[in-house]
Amino acid sequence: MTDDRYERIRQRAHEIWEQAGRPEGAHMEHWDQATAEIDEAGRPKKAAKKAAAAKVEKPKAAKAEKPAKAPKASPKSKAKG
């Protein structure tokens, strides 16, 4: 890890810790969140757009609707005679 990246992550993790009310024992969560934010900010915009576009599903052609079938009459509903 470069010194600059490490320092940015450290500063951001500290900000997250302060915003969370300075809780004890959550340093790894804050560090992981800061790392994710710094790495996301460092990605080129073009690559992020391509990745997002690849995830978008293309709409499928609409299928013709089948006519609704009439419910079948149950044998019990027939009158006995």
Kinemage of the C-alpha trace (Angstrom):
@kinemage 1
@onewidth
@group {chain A} dominant
@subgroup {mainchain}
@vectorlist {calphas} color= white
{ca met a 1} P 0.000 0.000 0.000
{ca thr a 2} L 1.405 3.360 -0.939
{ca asp a 3} L 2.001 5.890 1.806
{ca asp a 4} L -0.429 8.342 0.209
{ca arg a 5} L -3.219 5.759 -0.066
{ca tyr a 6} L -2.600 4.561 3.490
{ca glu a 7} L -2.772 8.118 4.805
{ca arg a 8} L -6.009 8.874 2.937
{ca ile a 9} L -7.592 5.691 4.286
{ca arg a 10} L -6.378 6.475 7.802
{ca gln a 11} L -7.833 9.993 7.667
{ca arg a 12} L -11.158 8.804 6.240
{ca ala a 13} L -11.423 6.003 8.816
{ca his a 14} L -10.842 8.581 11.540
{ca glu a 15} L -13.618 10.792 10.107
{ca ile a 16} L -15.995 7.810 10.006
{ca trp a 17} L -15.086 6.946 13.606
{ca glu a 18} L -15.803 10.514 14.745
{ca gln a 19} L -19.101 10.650 12.834
{ca ala a 20} L -20.146 7.385 14.477
{ca gly a 21} L -19.627 8.899 17.937
{ca arg a 22} L -16.142 7.489 18.557
{ca pro a 23} L -17.230 3.948 19.456
{ca glu a 24} L -14.696 1.478 20.776
{ca gly a 25} L -14.039 -1.761 18.930
{ca ala a 26} L -15.302 -0.755 15.486
{ca his a 27} L -11.954 0.212 13.991
{ca met a 28} L -11.900 -2.588 11.391
{ca glu a 29} L -15.356 -1.711 10.098
{ca his a 30} L -14.328 1.933 9.800
{ca trp a 31} L -11.067 0.977 8.098
{ca asp a 32} L -12.859 -1.312 5.630
{ca gln a 33} L -15.446 1.351 4.825
{ca ala a 34} L -12.732 3.966 4.330
{ca thr a 35} L -10.752 1.588 2.095
{ca ala a 36} L -13.806 0.916 -0.054
{ca glu a 37} L -14.552 4.637 -0.392
{ca ile a 38} L -10.958 5.558 -1.269
{ca asp a 39} L -10.651 2.726 -3.788
{ca glu a 40} L -13.985 3.603 -5.399
{ca ala a 41} L -12.968 7.251 -5.692
{ca gly a 42} L -9.692 6.221 -7.321
{ca arg a 43} L -11.271 4.169 -10.097
{ca pro a 44} L -11.445 5.729 -13.541
{ca lys a 45} L -14.930 6.936 -14.415
{ca lys a 46} L -14.895 5.222 -17.814
{ca ala a 47} L -14.320 1.756 -16.342
{ca ala a 48} L -17.048 2.294 -13.767
{ca lys a 49} L -19.540 3.219 -16.481
{ca lys a 50} L -18.654 0.152 -18.541
{ca ala a 51} L -19.063 -2.110 -15.513
{ca ala a 52} L -22.419 -0.548 -14.692
{ca ala a 53} L -23.588 -0.856 -18.292
{ca ala a 54} L -22.628 -4.520 -18.371
{ca lys a 55} L -24.808 -5.188 -15.328
{ca val a 56} L -27.905 -3.524 -16.786
{ca glu a 57} L -30.294 -6.047 -18.271
{ca lys a 58} L -31.595 -5.315 -21.702
{ca pro a 59} L -35.397 -5.388 -22.002
{ca lys a 60} L -36.759 -8.560 -23.549
{ca ala a 61} L -39.263 -8.517 -26.386
{ca ala a 62} L -42.827 -8.599 -25.161
{ca lys a 63} L -44.519 -11.962 -25.616
{ca ala a 64} L -48.016 -12.233 -27.022
{ca glu a 65} L -50.500 -12.808 -24.246
{ca lys a 66} L -52.423 -16.052 -24.271
{ca pro a 67} L -56.168 -15.828 -23.759
{ca ala a 68} L -57.279 -16.711 -20.256
{ca lys a 69} L -58.649 -20.214 -19.877
{ca ala a 70} L -62.081 -20.761 -18.367
{ca pro a 71} L -61.976 -22.525 -15.003
{ca lys a 72} L -62.750 -26.226 -15.143
{ca ala a 73} L -65.985 -27.311 -13.525
{ca ser a 74} L -65.411 -29.639 -10.615
{ca pro a 75} L -67.258 -32.985 -10.616
{ca lys a 76} L -68.901 -32.081 -7.309
{ca ser a 77} L -70.560 -29.011 -8.768
{ca lys a 78} L -72.631 -31.036 -11.235
{ca ala a 79} L -76.171 -31.701 -10.073
{ca lys a 80} L -76.984 -35.325 -9.368
{ca gly a 81} L -80.320 -36.456 -10.598
